[in-house]
């Protein structure tokens, strides 16, 4: 069985102050064209369809355009979609019963029956897809009276265990949007938003039994411990920190039970690249290739002398400048003098430090647990 794995479309997003509407329309059009050419057995979209929980009318139109383009391909390709932490589960799930008749399966929330299941068939038998939208422990505690999950790992683990999945004989695929962590920390980007302090981490060991885990949330393509537990990353670069990424559309081939899976990365061609350029002003004005003029550019100037209106001069050459930074002897010395190395604290650490200064003593373990629960409840609101 072959399927596309994509996630984190973030439709409606801006890169610094630039709209990405046309960039997103172009890249989604390329996904649609690949679907026409290759006709996968399914298309999985692992959350963060929109960039905001209340998307703009333009963003909704673009999403409708994308879904319509996929849905008219014949024979019809099943499309499986979950909500991410940026989405409104209720808005994304609108008309889900109606769309199901068009083989578009939407899971905005976990129901009383647990995860939404979609079963597809190929020459080797059934493949069951489990749709697990972004959850917090508080979202699912009512499903487990008397043994309510306290952590994100417990919440995911209990939901999976409650499904009575046949991992021995059947092929099973999970679609999930959470911050999964293996033995080592995954690679993250500036464009991602997490709760600081690790409250939302999920131990990837709880999903190891799936034949493939199609993950969303992280913007860089990467596996988590095993190749079959995978973030596909974004289709576009959404921050300067992603300038070196090679974005691609993931095509996953799942063979017979127990056979190694195959992952192909299909090339994408963005309307504009995200680039970093560093050098003196004269160098950056002189060494400009035609394909860079309209790209998104992060510029670092290394001139030692004071410059006359550098931004205005650069604007004459580059049409989409994201930022202009100065890095020279003077700025480095100033940073050293100010000692601007800042330790980033989690909300819990910051409150604990404040509490100790005000009360003259540390919080008790019970008070720390209470504050952790409060921060977990308000995260993402």
N, C-alpha and C positions, 0 to 999 in steps of 0.2 A: 504494500500500500504506500502510495506517494502522497505527501501533503506539504503545503507551504506552512512555515512557521514564521509569523511576524508578530510584532508587539510594539507598544509605545509609539503609536502614530502621532499623538499629541497634536491633533488637528486644531488649528487656531492659535498655535504657539507663535511667539515673536522671538527673534534672535537679536538681543539687545533691543533696539527700537525699530527693527525692520520686520515687516510682515513676511511670513513664510507661505502665504496662501498659494502663490503660483509655484513655488518650489515643491510644496506638498502635492499640489494637483499634478505636477509633472511626474513625481516619483510614484504616486499611486496609479497613474496611468501606465507606468512601466510594469508595475505588479499585475495590472489587469491584462496587459499584453502578454506577459509570461503565462498567465492563466489560460489565455486563449491558445497559445502555442503548445504548452505542455499538458494542459488539462489534468491537473492533480486530482486525486480522489477526494481531497478536502482542503480547506484553507482555515488555519487556526490563527486567531487574533487574541493574543494573551494580555489584554488589558491596556488601559490608558489610551483609549480611542481618542478622547478629547484632552486638551491641556487644562481645561477648567471644568469644574462640576456644573457650571451654568455656561455652556458654550454660546458663542455668538451665532447669529443667524447665518453668517457666511460659513462658519465651521460646520454647522448642521447641514447646509447645502452641499458642501464638499464631501462629507461622509455619505450623504444620500447618493451623490453622484458616483462615488466609489462602489457602494453596495449595488446600485443599479447596474453599473457596468459589469460587475462580476455575475450578477443574477441572470443576465440575458445570454450568458455563454451556454451553449447547448452541446451535450446534455448538461443539465444543471449541476453545479459543483456545490456540495454542502459547505456552509460557512459557519464555523463555531466561534463564538465571541464571548469573552468574559469582561467584566468591569475591572478597572484598576483603581488605585488610590486617588487618581486625579478625576475619575468619572463620578457622576451621580448614578448610583445603581438603579434608582427608580426611572430616571430619564432614559438611560441606555436601554432598559428592559421594556420600554414602551412598545406596544403592539407585538410583543414576543410570540403570543399565541397565534396571531395572524401570520407572522413571518415564518413560523415553523412550517407552515404549509408550503412555503417557498424554499425549504431546506436551509433557512437561516436560523440558527439556534443561538439565542441570547440568554446569558446567565448573569444577571446583575447582582443577585443575592442568593445565599444558600437558603433553601426552603426547609420546611418541616421534614421532608423526606431526605434531606441532605443535598448532595451535589447532583446537578443535572447530568444525565447520561445520554450519550448519543452512540449508537452502535452501527458501524458500517462493515461491509463484507467484501473480501477479495478472494483470490484463489486459495488462500490458506485458511479461510474461515472468518470469524468475527474479530473486529477490533473495537473495543469499547473505549470511548473518550469520556473522561470525567472533567466537568467544567467547574473549576473552583475559583470564583471571583475573589478579589481582595477582601480579606476579613481581618477583624480584630477579635481578640478573645471575647469582648463584650457582645459582639454580634451573634455569637453561637452558644453562649452560656445557657440560654433557655432550652436548648436541645438536649442538655445533659444534666438534668436536675439531680442534685446530690453529689455530682462529680464534675462541677463546672471547671473548665480550663482556666488557668491563671496566666499562662504564657502563650505566645504565638505558636511555639512548637507544639504545645499540648493541644491547642485548638485544631491545628492541621492534622495532627496524629489521630485525635478522636474522630474527626470527620471521616478520615480514610478508613479507620477501623470499623466505623459504623456502616460502611457500604457493603461489607462482606464480599470483598473482591476476590475472585479466583486468580491469584497470581501464579499458580503452578501451571495451569493448562491453557489459560486464555491470554491474549495480548491486550494490554491496557496502556492507555496514554493519558497522562494528566496535563491539563492546561491550567496554569496557576500564575498569580501575580503577587509575589511576596519577596522578601529579602532573604533568600536562602544562603546559608553559609556552610562550607565544608570544613576541612581541616585548616585551610588557610583562608585569609580574607579575600573576597572577590574584588575585582578591579571596579572602581566607581569613578564617576565623572561629575563635573561641576553642575551639570544640568539636572542631576537627580536630587530628589528631596527625601531625606530620611529623618526619623527621630534620632537625635544624637544620643548615644549611650547604649545603643544596642537592644532597646526594649522590643523592637519589632523583628528581630532576627529569628529565622526558623532553621533548625538543624536539618540539613539536607538528607540525613540518614532516614528520616521518616518517609521519604518518597523514593527510596532506592529500589523498591520492588517493581516499580512501573517500568515498562519496556521503553518508554520515552517520557520525559517530563518537559513540556514546552512552556518555558518560563518567560515572564515579562517582569519589568521593573528596572533592571539595570540596562544602561544605554550602550554598553560595550558588549559585543558578542563574546561569549566565553562559556566554558563548561564549569560545573561545580563538582569537582571530585571525579566524576565520570562523564564520558562523552554523551551518554544518554540523558544526563540532567543538564539542560542547556538553556542559557539566555541567548536569544537571537540578536539582541541589540536593536537599535533604531534603524530606520531606513535612511534617515538624514542625520547630519551632524547638528546637534543642538547646543553646543558650547565650544569655546576655544579649546578646552581640554580634550575635545574629540578630534582635533585637526589631523592627527596621525592615524585615526581609525580607517579601516577599509570596510565601508558599509556594504551589505549584500543582502539579498533575499535568500533565506534558507529553504532548501528543498530536502525533505527527509524521506528516505525510503525504508520502510519497515517490512522485513521479510517474514519468514516462518518463525514461530516461537523459538527463541534461543539463538537465532542467527544474528550476527553483528549487523547493526544498522548502518546506513550510509547517509552522509550529510554532504550535500553539494551547496556551494555558495554561488548564486547567480549574480552576475555583475549588474550594478545599477549606475546610472549616469545622472547625477544631480544637475539641476539648472545652474547652481552656483556652488563652488567648493568653499570650505572654510580653511583658511591658510594662516600661518604665522610667518611674519617677515621681520628680520632684525638686521640693523646696519645703520650707517649714517644717513642723514636726510638726502644728501646728494646721491648716494648709492641707490637708495630706494626709489628716487625719482627717475634715475637713469636706467635701472635694470628692471624694467617692467615688460613682461611678456603679454601679448594681446589677450590670452585666456585668463589672466589675473585681474584685469581691469574691472570686471564686474563681479568678481568673487567677494566673499566676506573675508575681510583682512584684519588681523590683529597685528599691530605694528609696534615694535620696540626700537626706539632711536638710541644710538650709542654716542652721539656727538658730545664732545666735552665742552664746547663753547655754547653760549646762549644762541637760540635760533629765532629767526623772525617769522612769526606766524606759521609754524610747521604744519599745523592741521589744515590750514587753508591751502598751502602748497600741495599737500598730499591729496586733498579733495579734488584737485585738478586732474589727478592721475587715477585714483581709485574711487569707484562709485559707491562702495558699500564698506566703509571703514567701521569696524566694531569698536576699536579702542586704540589710543596712542599712548604708549608708555615711554618714559625716559629712564635709561639705565646707563649710568656713567660713574666716574669716580666720585663726583659730588653727591649723587643720590645714594650710592652705597655707603658713603661715610655718614651721611645723615641718618640712614637706617641704623647703622651701628651705634651712633650716638644716642639715638632715641630708644635703642634696644626694643624694637617693635615686634620681637618674637612673642606671639600671643598664644597662650594655651586655650584651645577651644573646649569649653566646658559643656557637659550635658545640662539640661534644665534641672535635673536632680542634684548634680554637683553644685551648680550655681545657687540653688535654694539652700542646700546643706551648708554652704559657706556663709550665706546670709544669716541663716538660723543661728549658726555658732557665734557670729559676731553680735547678734542681737541678744541671745540668751546666755552667752558665756559657756555653753556646753553643746556637745554634739547631739543630734537626734537619736532617739532609741531605734532599735531594729523595727519595732512595730510602726513608729512614725515614718521611717524610711519606706516601708512597704506601702503605707497609706499614701504617701506622696507619689510613689511609683505608679500606683493605680490611677491617681488623678492625672498624671502626665500622660499615661497610656490612653485614658478616656478622651482627653482633649487633643491628642496628636492628630493632625490632619484636618481639624475642624477650622 
